[in-house]
Every structure is written in structure tokens, then in C-alpha cells.
Amino acid sequence: MARFKKILLTGIRGQVGRSLQQPLSALGEVIAVDRQQLDLTDRDAIRRVIREVSPDLIVHPAAYTAVDRAEAEPDLAFAINAVAPGVIAEEASRVGAVLIHYSTDYVYDGHKSAPYVESDKTDPLSVYGKSKLAGEDAIRAVALPHLILRTSWVYGPYGKNFMKTIIRLATERDALRIVADQFGAPTSSLSIAEATAVAISRWQDELSGTYHLTNAGRTSWHGFAQAILADYEALQTDRGWPVSRVKSEEIGAITTADYPTPATRPKNSCLDGSKLKQAFGIDMPDWRVALERVMHALELESPPV
Ligand SMILES: NC(=O)c1ccc[n+]([C@@H]2O[C@H](COP(=O)([O-])OP(=O)(O)OC[C@H]3O[C@@H](n4cnc5c(N)ncnc54)[C@H](OP(=O)(O)O)[C@@H]3O)[C@@H](O)[C@H]2O)c1
């Protein structure tokens, strides 16, 4: 099993960062930093922290993830998602560290009818997607062993996400209408963290490259919302939580055109995970199974709203 002495982990208050803390601690000493300890808009701070910590592995889930806001803040999105990963890669290379970075399905335009493979042409539709693609390119431009893990539709027990929003809206509102013509794989931050730990434990420099890492299967945002409420309704009964006003089968289906957003999203966000499976032997759980696990990982005392 590959072993790393010092692992620098960014973005520990985010969904993936927080989920990574425990699995990474089984693989080495984790030095975890949040925005206060490492502001990614500050290149000197990035260089200083990496030199001080001198890790042999950097795991970097921190990112600018406000997809719609990015349309109005392109400079900030690019500073965090494009410039910072390049500086991290340069500094990682200098101290001899391996880098694991996360990217997104939004690097594709979504016009393909089948799941995307890593060699498919990228053509992001949004500022966020463009900034993430530029971050990938900045890492690839530095010759260092790395993994770029493209994931999609991330949710989990920690932080803000679609799952928690749906649960909240279903308790606050009398009706819910969700987009039913964008397809992808909801991916649990717990699954991402577990798969990352397996990839690290099986690390070999020749496996360096870009991989798709999502839960298996496919649904629409509407299908995801229905599954969330169905699972949540089962928990409500178990735990005596307040009953939501909208039931899973009552969620209305709308089109993307009915729900305009500042950022354009791909219609097809499905990513083929075969390359990851072949290289690292990682078989990702189906999104439905992963959702049940996240629901059960929620705090027992109170609903997640
Ligand atoms: N969320 C998704 O649906 C999704 C989909 C595909 C790919 N991804 C990718 O997956 C990775 C993990 O995403 P996630 O869902 O875990 O994101 P998240 O929950 O939004 O967390 C992002 C983290 O980055 C930190 N951050 C933002 N700006 C920063 C700055 N200037 N300096 C330092 N830290 C900063 C945030 O800090 P604060 O807590 O202080 O704000 C937050 O902890 C990212 O690379 C993302 O692009 C996400």
C-alpha cells in the first residue's frame, strides 16, 4: 500500500474537504487548512504554506463553487479555480509532492448523448466550467504526478447542497417544481472521499492523469429530488421529524427553459467511470445506494434544515 507521510488538505469546511478528513487520516498525517489558514487568492500564501508544511501529498478540494455567481465574478472564479491550482502544482512539484485535484462535469457542453469519457472534447458553457478547465490545464502544464478527478452534482452530510435545499423547500413550501431535462449522476461527498482514499492507497506515478469519479447510474434533478424526499420521508417516520408539506410524488417536472439561471448548464452531465475502475479497481456505488448512506449519516437529533 502506498504511504504518504504528510498530507496537506485544503477546503476542510467544504463538502468534499470535510468528508476527506477521516479517510485521509488513515493514510498519513493530515494537515488540514481552511480559508483563514490558506486564502487561495493569495499566491504568496499558497507558496508559503506548502513550503512550511512540505507535504508529500496535497489533496485540493477547495474551489469557487458558486456556479451562477461566477457569471458576475469571473476574475474571482478564475483566481481561485484556475490560477491557484497552477501555483499549487508548481509548489507541489518543488517540494516533491503528488497532487490530487477535483474538477467538474461542467467542463463539457453536454451535447453528447452517451456518458463522457476523459478523452472527449471539453467545451464549458459557463464561467465556472471555464475556470475549472483552466485549472486542470494549469496543473497539466506542470510536470508533476497528479490526479484530476472530475465529479458531478456533489451533495453530502456537510455544507450546503441540493439535497438539503430540497428538504428545506419541501417543509417550507406547498409546491416544488424541479428541472427534469438535465441528466447526470448525483455524487456523495462520502463516496468521493472513500474513492480518493483508495486511489491514494493504490497510488503509482504512472497512473497520473485525469479521471471521472461519480456515483454510478443516472437521473435528472427532478428524479434526484424525488429520491431525496422519498428517503427523507422514511427518516421522518423513524425519527419523529416534522413532516414535509410536499411529498416526493408531488414534485412537479419543469424544463430548463422554465427555470432560467445566469449560468448555462450541460443537458448531459453523465461521466463514464471505466478508466478509474480499470486503473485503480474502484467500483463506484450507485447514486441511489449512496443517497441512502448520506441520509443515515445525517445528525440523528435534528432534521438537516
Ligand atoms: N459541488 C458540486 O456540485 C461539484 C460538482 C462538480 C465538481 N465539484 C468540485 O468538487 C470539489 C469540491 O467541491 P465541494 O462541493 O466540496 O465544494 P464546497 O462545499 O463549495 O467547498 C469549497 C471549499 O472551498 C473553500 N474556498 C472557497 N474560496 C476559497 C478561497 N479563496 N481560499 C480558500 N478556500 C476557499 C470554501 O471555503 P469556505 O467554507 O470558507 O467558503 C469551501 O470550504 C471542487 O473542486 C468543485 O469544483 C463540485
The ligand as an SDF file (V2000), in Angstrom:
LIG
                    3D

 48 52  0  0  0  0  0  0  0  0999 V2000
  -20.4920   20.9660   -5.5370 N   0  0  0  0  0  0  0  0  0  0  0  0
  -20.6780   20.3620   -6.7030 C   0  0  0  0  0  0  0  0  0  0  0  0
  -21.8030   20.0640   -7.1090 O   0  0  0  0  0  0  0  0  0  0  0  0
  -19.4870   19.9770   -7.5500 C   0  0  0  0  0  0  0  0  0  0  0  0
  -19.7290   19.3640   -8.7940 C   0  0  0  0  0  0  0  0  0  0  0  0
  -18.6240   19.0000   -9.5710 C   0  0  0  0  0  0  0  0  0  0  0  0
  -17.3390   19.2450   -9.1230 C   0  0  0  0  0  0  0  0  0  0  0  0
  -17.1490   19.8650   -7.9260 N   0  0  0  0  0  0  0  0  0  0  0  0
  -15.7700   20.1190   -7.4970 C   0  0  0  0  0  0  0  0  0  0  0  0
  -15.5210   19.3150   -6.3600 O   0  0  0  0  0  0  0  0  0  0  0  0
  -14.6260   19.9880   -5.4640 C   0  0  0  0  0  0  0  0  0  0  0  0
  -15.2200   20.0260   -4.0770 C   0  0  0  0  0  0  0  0  0  0  0  0
  -16.4590   20.7320   -4.1250 O   0  0  0  0  0  0  0  0  0  0  0  0
  -17.3720   20.9170   -2.8250 P   0  0  0  0  0  0  0  0  0  0  0  0
  -18.7630   20.6080   -3.2360 O   0  0  0  0  0  0  0  0  0  0  0  0
  -16.7630   20.2280   -1.6550 O   0  0  0  0  0  0  0  0  0  0  0  0
  -17.2530   22.4950   -2.6370 O   0  0  0  0  0  0  0  0  0  0  0  0
  -17.7750   23.3910   -1.4140 P   0  0  0  0  0  0  0  0  0  0  0  0
  -18.5830   22.5900   -0.4710 O   0  0  0  0  0  0  0  0  0  0  0  0
  -18.3420   24.6190   -2.0110 O   0  0  0  0  0  0  0  0  0  0  0  0
  -16.4150   23.7490   -0.6820 O   0  0  0  0  0  0  0  0  0  0  0  0
  -15.4610   24.5520   -1.2960 C   0  0  0  0  0  0  0  0  0  0  0  0
  -14.4780   24.9960   -0.2380 C   0  0  0  0  0  0  0  0  0  0  0  0
  -13.5440   25.8820   -0.8860 O   0  0  0  0  0  0  0  0  0  0  0  0
  -13.2820   26.9230    0.0210 C   0  0  0  0  0  0  0  0  0  0  0  0
  -12.8510   28.1560   -0.6350 N   0  0  0  0  0  0  0  0  0  0  0  0
  -13.5610   28.9330   -1.4920 C   0  0  0  0  0  0  0  0  0  0  0  0
  -12.8540   30.0260   -1.7960 N   0  0  0  0  0  0  0  0  0  0  0  0
  -11.6800   29.9310   -1.1150 C   0  0  0  0  0  0  0  0  0  0  0  0
  -10.5320   30.7520   -1.0160 C   0  0  0  0  0  0  0  0  0  0  0  0
  -10.4200   31.9380   -1.6540 N   0  0  0  0  0  0  0  0  0  0  0  0
   -9.4990   30.3400   -0.2260 N   0  0  0  0  0  0  0  0  0  0  0  0
   -9.5870   29.1790    0.4360 C   0  0  0  0  0  0  0  0  0  0  0  0
  -10.6420   28.3510    0.3960 N   0  0  0  0  0  0  0  0  0  0  0  0
  -11.6790   28.7480   -0.3800 C   0  0  0  0  0  0  0  0  0  0  0  0
  -14.5960   27.1790    0.7420 C   0  0  0  0  0  0  0  0  0  0  0  0
  -14.2850   27.8300    1.9440 O   0  0  0  0  0  0  0  0  0  0  0  0
  -15.4400   28.4710    2.8990 P   0  0  0  0  0  0  0  0  0  0  0  0
  -16.0350   27.2790    3.5950 O   0  0  0  0  0  0  0  0  0  0  0  0
  -14.6820   29.3650    3.7980 O   0  0  0  0  0  0  0  0  0  0  0  0
  -16.3940   29.1730    1.9900 O   0  0  0  0  0  0  0  0  0  0  0  0
  -15.1240   25.7720    0.9150 C   0  0  0  0  0  0  0  0  0  0  0  0
  -14.7090   25.2220    2.1380 O   0  0  0  0  0  0  0  0  0  0  0  0
  -14.3720   21.3540   -6.1110 C   0  0  0  0  0  0  0  0  0  0  0  0
  -13.1950   21.3040   -6.8670 O   0  0  0  0  0  0  0  0  0  0  0  0
  -15.5380   21.5490   -7.0480 C   0  0  0  0  0  0  0  0  0  0  0  0
  -15.2230   22.4080   -8.1220 O   0  0  0  0  0  0  0  0  0  0  0  0
  -18.1900   20.2140   -7.1260 C   0  0  0  0  0  0  0  0  0  0  0  0
  1  2  1  0
  2  3  2  0
  2  4  1  0
  4  5  1  0
  4 48  2  0
  5  6  2  0
  6  7  1  0
  7  8  2  0
  8  9  1  0
  8 48  1  0
  9 10  1  0
  9 46  1  0
 10 11  1  0
 11 12  1  0
 11 44  1  0
 12 13  1  0
 13 14  1  0
 14 15  2  0
 14 16  1  0
 14 17  1  0
 17 18  1  0
 18 19  2  0
 18 20  1  0
 18 21  1  0
 21 22  1  0
 22 23  1  0
 23 24  1  0
 23 42  1  0
 24 25  1  0
 25 26  1  0
 25 36  1  0
 26 27  1  0
 26 35  1  0
 27 28  2  0
 28 29  1  0
 29 30  1  0
 29 35  2  0
 30 31  1  0
 30 32  2  0
 32 33  1  0
 33 34  2  0
 34 35  1  0
 36 37  1  0
 36 42  1  0
 37 38  1  0
 38 39  2  0
 38 40  1  0
 38 41  1  0
 42 43  1  0
 44 45  1  0
 44 46  1  0
 46 47  1  0
M  CHG  2   8   1  16  -1
M  END
$$$$
